[in-house]
Amino acid sequence: MDWKPEIPRWRQVYALLEERIDAGMYPPETRLPSINDIVEETGISPVTATRVLRELRAAGLAYMEPGIGTFVSKLPEPPAATSEGQ
């Protein structure tokens, strides 16, 4: 990764995974990369990778299945369009 020294690395990796979720690379119910996969791809420490996944869960973007992994949450459905005057 091309690190920006003024931004904490966990936040940069968080942004990377968030972008991938938003772009549909990781659709809802898809397993996110494991801590080891994140470490291998980015070079951050396992503790930092753990924080990234924890922050994704805290933001409601992911949930954990113990012993299985971390998965992308279902995004809330947009409100249904209402027709006025009916």
C-alpha positions in Angstrom: 0.0 0.0 0.0 1.0 3.6 -0.5 0.8 4.8 3.1 -0.1 8.4 4.0 2.0 9.1 7.2 -0.5 11.6 8.6 -3.3 9.0 8.7 -3.2 6.0 11.0 -2.7 2.8 9.1 -5.7 1.1 10.6 -7.9 3.9 9.2 -6.3 3.6 5.7 -7.0 -0.2 5.6 -10.5 0.4 7.0 -11.1 2.9 4.2 -9.8 0.4 1.6 -12.2 -2.4 2.9 -15.1 0.1 3.1 -14.5 1.2 -0.5 -14.5 -2.5 -1.6 -17.8 -3.0 0.3 -19.3 0.1 -1.3 -18.1 -1.0 -4.8 -19.7 -4.4 -4.4 -16.4 -6.3 -4.4 -17.6 -7.7 -1.1 -21.4 -8.0 -1.4 -23.7 -8.5 1.7 -23.2 -11.8 3.5 -19.7 -12.2 1.8 -16.8 -13.2 4.1 -14.3 -10.4 4.5 -10.5 -11.2 4.3 -9.2 -12.8 7.5 -6.8 -11.1 9.8 -3.9 -13.1 8.2 -5.1 -12.1 4.7 -5.2 -8.5 5.6 -1.7 -8.7 7.2 -0.4 -10.4 4.1 -1.9 -7.9 1.7 -1.1 -4.7 3.6 1.8 -5.5 5.8 0.1 -4.2 9.0 0.3 -6.1 12.2 -2.3 -8.6 13.3 -3.3 -6.3 16.2 -3.9 -3.5 13.7 -5.9 -5.9 11.3 -8.0 -7.0 14.3 -8.8 -3.3 15.0 -9.8 -2.8 11.3 -12.4 -5.6 11.5 -13.6 -4.5 14.9 -14.1 -0.9 13.6 -16.0 -2.3 10.6 -18.3 -4.2 13.0 -18.8 -1.1 15.2 -19.8 0.9 12.1 -22.4 -1.7 11.3 -20.7 -2.7 8.0 -19.8 -6.2 9.2 -20.6 -8.8 11.7 -18.7 -11.7 13.2 -19.5 -15.4 13.2 -17.2 -16.8 15.9 -14.9 -19.5 14.5 -16.0 -18.7 10.9 -15.0 -15.1 10.1 -16.2 -11.6 9.6 -19.0 -11.0 7.0 -20.4 -7.9 5.3 -23.7 -6.9 6.9 -26.8 -6.5 4.9 -27.1 -2.9 4.1 -30.4 -1.2 5.0 -33.0 -1.1 2.2 -33.6 2.4 0.9 -37.0 3.8 1.9 -39.7 2.9 -0.6 -40.7 5.7 -2.8 -44.1 7.0 -1.9 -46.6 8.4 -4.4 -48.1 11.7 -3.2 -51.8 12.4 -3.9 -52.9 8.7 -3.9 
